[in-house]
Amino acid sequence: MAKKPKTDPNYKVIAENRRARYDYAIEDDIECGIVLQGSEVKSLREGGSNIAESYAAVDEGELWLVNSYIAPYKQAKTWGHEERRRRKLLVSKKELSRLWNATQRQGMTLVPLVIYFNHRGMVKLKIGIAKGKKTQDKRATEAKRDWQKQKARLLRDRG
Protein backbone atom coordinates (compact mmCIF):
# COMPACT_ATOMS: atom_id res chain seq x y z
CA MET A 1 0.00 0.00 0.00
CA ALA A 2 1.45 3.36 -1.02
CA LYS A 3 1.78 6.09 1.56
CA LYS A 4 -0.09 9.33 1.06
CA PRO A 5 2.17 12.35 0.58
CA LYS A 6 2.25 14.51 3.68
CA THR A 7 0.64 17.83 3.01
CA ASP A 8 1.92 20.69 5.09
CA PRO A 9 -0.95 22.48 6.89
CA ASN A 10 0.94 25.81 6.82
CA TYR A 11 1.64 25.83 3.05
CA LYS A 12 -1.07 27.81 1.29
CA VAL A 13 -1.12 29.52 -2.11
CA ILE A 14 -2.52 33.03 -1.73
CA ALA A 15 -2.49 34.34 -5.31
CA GLU A 16 -1.21 32.97 -8.60
CA ASN A 17 -0.43 34.75 -11.86
CA ARG A 18 -1.71 32.12 -14.29
CA ARG A 19 -1.42 34.41 -17.30
CA ALA A 20 2.35 34.80 -16.80
CA ARG A 21 3.18 31.39 -18.26
CA TYR A 22 1.03 32.20 -21.30
CA ASP A 23 2.48 35.66 -21.96
CA TYR A 24 6.12 34.94 -21.04
CA ALA A 25 8.68 32.20 -21.56
CA ILE A 26 9.87 31.60 -17.99
CA GLU A 27 13.58 30.74 -18.04
CA ASP A 28 14.29 30.63 -14.31
CA ASP A 29 12.48 31.32 -11.07
CA ILE A 30 13.58 32.56 -7.69
CA GLU A 31 11.93 32.54 -4.24
CA CYS A 32 12.15 35.73 -2.25
CA GLY A 33 10.77 37.19 0.94
CA ILE A 34 8.55 40.24 1.04
CA VAL A 35 8.43 43.10 3.58
CA LEU A 36 4.84 43.50 4.77
CA GLN A 37 2.91 45.35 7.44
CA GLY A 38 0.79 43.49 9.99
CA SER A 39 -2.54 44.40 8.40
CA GLU A 40 -1.23 43.15 5.02
CA VAL A 41 -0.37 39.73 6.45
CA LYS A 42 -3.79 39.44 8.08
CA SER A 43 -5.45 40.39 4.81
CA LEU A 44 -3.37 37.77 2.97
CA ARG A 45 -4.51 35.14 5.48
CA GLU A 46 -8.07 35.96 4.41
CA GLY A 47 -6.99 35.57 0.77
CA GLY A 48 -7.46 39.10 -0.55
CA SER A 49 -4.68 39.76 -3.06
CA ASN A 50 -3.90 39.97 -6.76
CA ILE A 51 -0.53 39.88 -8.54
CA ALA A 52 -1.82 39.61 -12.12
CA GLU A 53 -0.88 43.16 -13.18
CA SER A 54 2.25 43.45 -11.04
CA TYR A 55 5.95 43.22 -11.87
CA ALA A 56 9.26 43.29 -10.05
CA ALA A 57 12.00 45.83 -10.67
CA VAL A 58 15.54 46.46 -9.45
CA ASP A 59 15.78 50.10 -8.34
CA GLU A 60 18.81 51.69 -6.65
CA GLY A 61 20.23 48.38 -5.50
CA GLU A 62 16.95 47.01 -4.11
CA LEU A 63 14.28 44.71 -5.50
CA TRP A 64 10.69 46.00 -5.46
CA LEU A 65 7.28 44.51 -6.20
CA VAL A 66 5.29 47.15 -8.07
CA ASN A 67 1.49 47.39 -8.54
CA SER A 68 0.50 44.34 -6.48
CA TYR A 69 -2.86 44.54 -4.74
CA ILE A 70 -3.51 43.49 -1.15
CA ALA A 71 -7.05 44.15 0.02
CA PRO A 72 -7.51 46.40 3.06
CA TYR A 73 -7.99 44.60 6.38
CA LYS A 74 -11.32 45.70 7.84
CA GLN A 75 -10.31 45.44 11.52
CA ALA A 76 -7.24 47.67 11.01
CA LYS A 77 -9.06 50.97 10.73
CA THR A 78 -6.47 53.34 12.18
CA TRP A 79 -3.25 51.64 11.08
CA GLY A 80 -4.28 50.13 7.78
CA HIS A 81 -2.09 49.85 4.72
CA GLU A 82 -2.02 51.32 1.24
CA GLU A 83 -3.43 48.75 -1.19
CA ARG A 84 -1.10 49.21 -4.18
CA ARG A 85 2.11 50.43 -2.55
CA ARG A 86 5.58 49.29 -3.65
CA ARG A 87 6.76 46.41 -1.50
CA LYS A 88 10.40 45.58 -0.91
CA LEU A 89 11.51 42.06 -1.82
CA LEU A 90 14.27 40.26 0.06
CA VAL A 91 16.99 38.47 -1.91
CA SER A 92 20.72 37.97 -1.43
CA LYS A 93 23.19 40.38 -3.03
CA LYS A 94 24.34 37.68 -5.43
CA GLU A 95 20.78 37.01 -6.62
CA LEU A 96 20.07 40.74 -6.84
CA SER A 97 23.07 41.30 -9.11
CA ARG A 98 21.98 38.34 -11.26
CA LEU A 99 18.47 39.80 -11.56
CA TRP A 100 19.81 43.25 -12.42
CA ASN A 101 22.08 41.70 -15.05
CA ALA A 102 19.16 39.78 -16.58
CA THR A 103 16.88 42.82 -16.80
CA GLN A 104 19.41 45.46 -17.90
CA ARG A 105 21.75 43.55 -20.18
CA GLN A 106 19.71 40.62 -21.47
CA GLY A 107 16.33 42.36 -21.81
CA MET A 108 14.45 40.00 -19.50
CA THR A 109 11.45 40.82 -17.32
CA LEU A 110 10.81 39.92 -13.68
CA VAL A 111 7.29 38.50 -13.42
CA PRO A 112 5.67 37.46 -10.12
CA LEU A 113 4.34 33.90 -10.50
CA VAL A 114 2.85 32.99 -7.13
CA ILE A 115 2.58 34.41 -3.62
CA TYR A 116 2.18 31.89 -0.81
CA PHE A 117 2.72 30.99 2.83
CA ASN A 118 5.64 28.54 3.13
CA HIS A 119 5.85 25.63 5.57
CA ARG A 120 6.93 28.00 8.38
CA GLY A 121 3.99 30.33 7.78
CA MET A 122 6.10 33.08 6.19
CA VAL A 123 4.86 34.95 3.10
CA LYS A 124 7.05 34.19 0.07
CA LEU A 125 6.91 35.32 -3.55
CA LYS A 126 8.17 33.32 -6.51
CA ILE A 127 9.50 35.52 -9.30
CA GLY A 128 10.15 34.30 -12.82
CA ILE A 129 12.96 35.62 -14.99
CA ALA A 130 11.12 35.75 -18.29
CA LYS A 131 11.25 36.82 -21.90
CA GLY A 132 8.06 38.03 -23.60
CA LYS A 133 6.41 35.69 -26.09
CA LYS A 134 5.37 36.82 -29.52
CA THR A 135 1.93 35.98 -30.95
CA GLN A 136 3.15 32.98 -32.95
CA ASP A 137 4.85 31.56 -29.84
CA LYS A 138 1.57 31.85 -27.93
CA ARG A 139 -0.25 30.05 -30.75
CA ALA A 140 2.34 27.26 -30.73
CA THR A 141 1.93 26.86 -26.96
CA GLU A 142 -1.86 26.69 -27.36
CA ALA A 143 -1.59 24.11 -30.14
CA LYS A 144 0.76 21.98 -28.05
CA ARG A 145 -1.58 22.15 -25.05
CA ASP A 146 -4.57 21.20 -27.22
CA TRP A 147 -2.68 18.26 -28.69
CA GLN A 148 -1.76 17.02 -25.21
CA LYS A 149 -5.43 17.18 -24.16
CA GLN A 150 -6.53 15.38 -27.33
CA LYS A 151 -3.84 12.71 -26.91
CA ALA A 152 -4.88 12.08 -23.30
CA ARG A 153 -8.52 11.83 -24.39
CA LEU A 154 -7.65 9.32 -27.14
CA LEU A 155 -5.57 7.17 -24.78
CA ARG A 156 -8.32 7.23 -22.14
CA ASP A 157 -11.02 6.22 -24.65
CA ARG A 158 -8.88 3.50 -26.16
CA GLY A 159 -7.75 1.88 -22.91
C-alpha positions in Angstrom: 0.0 0.0 0.0 1.5 3.4 -1.0 1.8 6.1 1.6 -0.1 9.3 1.1 2.2 12.3 0.6 2.2 14.5 3.7 0.6 17.8 3.0 1.9 20.7 5.1 -0.9 22.5 6.9 0.9 25.8 6.8 1.6 25.8 3.1 -1.1 27.8 1.3 -1.1 29.5 -2.1 -2.5 33.0 -1.7 -2.5 34.3 -5.3 -1.2 33.0 -8.6 -0.4 34.8 -11.9 -1.7 32.1 -14.3 -1.4 34.4 -17.3 2.3 34.8 -16.8 3.2 31.4 -18.3 1.0 32.2 -21.3 2.5 35.7 -22.0 6.1 34.9 -21.0 8.7 32.2 -21.6 9.9 31.6 -18.0 13.6 30.7 -18.0 14.3 30.6 -14.3 12.5 31.3 -11.1 13.6 32.6 -7.7 11.9 32.5 -4.2 12.1 35.7 -2.2 10.8 37.2 0.9 8.6 40.2 1.0 8.4 43.1 3.6 4.8 43.5 4.8 2.9 45.4 7.4 0.8 43.5 10.0 -2.5 44.4 8.4 -1.2 43.1 5.0 -0.4 39.7 6.5 -3.8 39.4 8.1 -5.5 40.4 4.8 -3.4 37.8 3.0 -4.5 35.1 5.5 -8.1 36.0 4.4 -7.0 35.6 0.8 -7.5 39.1 -0.5 -4.7 39.8 -3.1 -3.9 40.0 -6.8 -0.5 39.9 -8.5 -1.8 39.6 -12.1 -0.9 43.2 -13.2 2.2 43.5 -11.0 5.9 43.2 -11.9 9.3 43.3 -10.0 12.0 45.8 -10.7 15.5 46.5 -9.4 15.8 50.1 -8.3 18.8 51.7 -6.6 20.2 48.4 -5.5 17.0 47.0 -4.1 14.3 44.7 -5.5 10.7 46.0 -5.5 7.3 44.5 -6.2 5.3 47.2 -8.1 1.5 47.4 -8.5 0.5 44.3 -6.5 -2.9 44.5 -4.7 -3.5 43.5 -1.2 -7.1 44.2 0.0 -7.5 46.4 3.1 -8.0 44.6 6.4 -11.3 45.7 7.8 -10.3 45.4 11.5 -7.2 47.7 11.0 -9.1 51.0 10.7 -6.5 53.3 12.2 -3.3 51.6 11.1 -4.3 50.1 7.8 -2.1 49.8 4.7 -2.0 51.3 1.2 -3.4 48.8 -1.2 -1.1 49.2 -4.2 2.1 50.4 -2.6 5.6 49.3 -3.6 6.8 46.4 -1.5 10.4 45.6 -0.9 11.5 42.1 -1.8 14.3 40.3 0.1 17.0 38.5 -1.9 20.7 38.0 -1.4 23.2 40.4 -3.0 24.3 37.7 -5.4 20.8 37.0 -6.6 20.1 40.7 -6.8 23.1 41.3 -9.1 22.0 38.3 -11.3 18.5 39.8 -11.6 19.8 43.3 -12.4 22.1 41.7 -15.1 19.2 39.8 -16.6 16.9 42.8 -16.8 19.4 45.5 -17.9 21.8 43.5 -20.2 19.7 40.6 -21.5 16.3 42.4 -21.8 14.4 40.0 -19.5 11.4 40.8 -17.3 10.8 39.9 -13.7 7.3 38.5 -13.4 5.7 37.5 -10.1 4.3 33.9 -10.5 2.8 33.0 -7.1 2.6 34.4 -3.6 2.2 31.9 -0.8 2.7 31.0 2.8 5.6 28.5 3.1 5.9 25.6 5.6 6.9 28.0 8.4 4.0 30.3 7.8 6.1 33.1 6.2 4.9 34.9 3.1 7.0 34.2 0.1 6.9 35.3 -3.6 8.2 33.3 -6.5 9.5 35.5 -9.3 10.1 34.3 -12.8 13.0 35.6 -15.0 11.1 35.7 -18.3 11.3 36.8 -21.9 8.1 38.0 -23.6 6.4 35.7 -26.1 5.4 36.8 -29.5 1.9 36.0 -30.9 3.2 33.0 -33.0 4.8 31.6 -29.8 1.6 31.9 -27.9 -0.2 30.1 -30.8 2.3 27.3 -30.7 1.9 26.9 -27.0 -1.9 26.7 -27.4 -1.6 24.1 -30.1 0.8 22.0 -28.1 -1.6 22.2 -25.1 -4.6 21.2 -27.2 -2.7 18.3 -28.7 -1.8 17.0 -25.2 -5.4 17.2 -24.2 -6.5 15.4 -27.3 -3.8 12.7 -26.9 -4.9 12.1 -23.3 -8.5 11.8 -24.4 -7.6 9.3 -27.1 -5.6 7.2 -24.8 -8.3 7.2 -22.1 -11.0 6.2 -24.6 -8.9 3.5 -26.2 -7.8 1.9 -22.9 
